[in-house]
Amino acid sequence: MSETLISAAPSGDEQENFVPTPDLVDRFRAEMQTQSLTMTQAAQASGIAKGTLHAWLARTYAGVVANVDAKAKTWLETCSTKTRVRRQMPRTPDFIMTPSASVFFSVFSYSQAAPDIGLITGNAGVGKTVSAKAYKQENSNVWILTADTSMRSPTAVLRELAELVDATEKRGTRMMASILNRVRDTQGLLIVDEAQNFTTEAIDLLRTINDRAEIGIVFMGNEPLKGRIEGLGRTTSHAQIFSRIGKRKNRSRPQISDMNLMLDAWGIEADHLRKLSRWIAGQPGGLRVMNKTLRHAFMLAGDDELAEIHLQKTWKDLTGTELPSFVRGE
């Protein structure tokens, strides 16, 4: 054997597996582009270490390539399955300016322009969150902070807020000053969703930001949040929070007019199907659970026309309970 051939020969299993499966890298790159994924996001999604993925995509990975190939194939198959299901699943109608959404928009726009503090309360499924997202799309300098139970301290809230507004200081004692510098003079609006998860101290912290940075803030949450905020007006130590609320709206449940506009968007005309759908929207979860039920029911119907049996089966699958075949009254 010549020197040239000897030097080119593989020296072990790792070298034999050096080259990835043909076209697998190209398919992986294409999927990253389709989903607009960064290297970090693709690594997290596929379960491949970022450094390994970078080398594998560059075809310079010196480890056992077959192992990386296997993970890449699994991820691509998962993406393909999700895409197929999404194509089969009927698309929920785009945002609709329902009467309730119009009310929520009025709170957002007032609070941003004033700037002032607004309060929106109501049970799940009345359209608070989708309205906030739609308002954000239509207006500049609007940030949505979704509160959860991990944000129990003012410091935790500041960290989340610093990331959200992209403040220069995201840790340490300068976070508050950095946030204020970032949002001041933006004429912006901070919408706090699920605000019932915040402590009173965290709510008061955001009131301070409204004061010092002069941006609007809207607290959104469930109905108990309304009672809690109003209760603060009776305490001297937190009266400032209650007194600063300039506009407040409550929607305990979806309005019939909200439901009808949504059903029009779904293209549902039959009276009995509209009545059943409105009954579903009147259950916990409101419009959200109605849309979910209709989406699955249309999938079940396939090429057939949507019928009561599709709604009944979907409701049984989703909740384990029977859907009334006839609903008296509205």
C-alpha positions, 0 to 999 in steps of 0.5 A: 500500500502506498504512503498516500493511501496509508496516510488517508486510511482511518485510524479507528472507529471515530474516524470511520464515523467522521462524516455525517449521514449524507444530506442529514446536516443539510436537512437539519440546517433547513429545519433550523432556518424554517423555525428561525432557530439559533444554534442555542435553541436548536441544541436545546430542542434536539438534545445535542450539546451546543458545541457538538452541534456546531462541529457536527454542522460544520462536518468537523466533529471528531467524536462518534458521529453516529450518535449525533446522527441518531439524535438529529434524525429523531429531532427531524422526525419529531418536527415532521410529525408536528408539522403534519399535525399542524397542517391537519388541525384547523386554524383558530380564527385570528384575533377578533375585536369582540366587544370585550376586547374593545373594552380591554383595548380602551384600558391599554390605550388609556394607561399608555397615553396617560400614563397611568395604571389600569386594572383588568380582571375576569375569569379565564377565557374572556380574552384578556391575554389575546387582547394584550398580545394583539395590542402589543402587535399594533403599538410600539414599546409595549411589554407583556410580563406574565407573572408566575409563582416563581416571582415571589420577591421584588428582586425576582420581578426585577430580574424578569423585567430587566430581561424583558425590556433588555436593560443593560444591568440584569443582575445586582443592585443597579437593576432598578436604575437600569430598568428605569433608564431603559423605559423612561421617555418611551411612552411605553406600556407594561402589561402584567398578565396573571398578576394575581401571582404577585405579592403586594410588595411586587405590585407596589414595586411596579407602581414605583416604576410607573411613578419614576419612569412615567410609563403605563402599567396594566395589571391583568388577572382573575377576579380575586385580584380585583378584590385584593387590589380594592382591599389595598385601598383600605390599608394606609401602607398600600393605599397608593396602589389602589388610588393610582388605578385610573381605569378598571374593567371586569369581565367575569365571563365571555359575553354572548356577543363575543361568542357569536363573533367567534362562531361567525369566524369559525363559519358555524351557522347551524343554530343547534351547533351555535347553542352547544358552542355557547354552552361550552364557552359558558364553562370554566375556560370560556372562549379558550375552551370553546376554540379548543373544542371546535378545533378538535371537532373540525379535525374529527369531522375531516372532510365531512360537515361539522355535526353535533356528534363531533362536538359531543365526542370531542367534549367527552375526550377533552373533559370526560363528561357528556355534552348536553344534546340540547341546552335550554335558554342562553 
